[in-house]
Amino acid sequence: MKISARNALPGKIVEIKTGATTAHVSIDVSGTIVMASITNEAVDELALKVGESVHAVIKSSDVMISAP
């Protein structure tokens, strides 16, 4: 699959928590956990499983920075 996004971070799924309609998928990216909120349907269609290698694709027009 080709994708235009340049912010694709490789990692492994460490947890999938499903709710009524939305799932929270936690991905370990070099020791940092990145969480994605996706539909339960997407989890099923992608056949996502804990331990699977995936890419966290970040799509955003803004990145905010906070300093102490």
N, C-alpha and C positions, 0 to 999 in steps of 0.2 A: 504494500500500500504506500502510495506517495502522499505527502501532505505538505502544505506550504508553510506551516508553523515552524519556526526555528527554535522555539523554546520547548524542546522535547527532552525530558530528563529520564534516563533509564533507571529502573528500580525493580523491587519485588514487592508484591502484595503481601502485607503482614496481617491485615484484618479487613473483614467485610461485615458491616452491620447494616442489616436491612430494616427499614421501617415500613409504614403503611404504603408509601409510594416511592420513597427515596432511599437510596443506599449510600452509606459513607464508606468509601474504599480508602484504606490507609496504605500508602506506598513508601517503603524505605528507599530513599535516594541518598546513597553514600552516608548513611547514619542520620539523616534528617527525614522526619516523617512528613510527607505531603499528603493531604487528604482531598479527595475528590467527592463531590456530591453528584450522583447520577441516578437515573431512574432504576428501579428494580428490574424493569424490562431490559435495560441496557446491560445490566449484570448478567442476566440470563442469555441475551443474544450474543454477548461476547464470551460466554461460558467462563467468567472470571473465577479463579480459585486462589486461595491463600497459597503462597509460595511461588506463584507464577511470575515470570519476568514480563514486565510491561513498560510502557513509556508514559510518564505524566506529561501531557501536552498542555502548556500554559498559554491561554489565549486571553490577552488583556490589552487594552489601549493605554492603561495607566499602571504605573508601579509606584506605590507610596513608600516613603522612607521616614522612619521615626528615629530621632536621636535622643539620648538620655538627657 
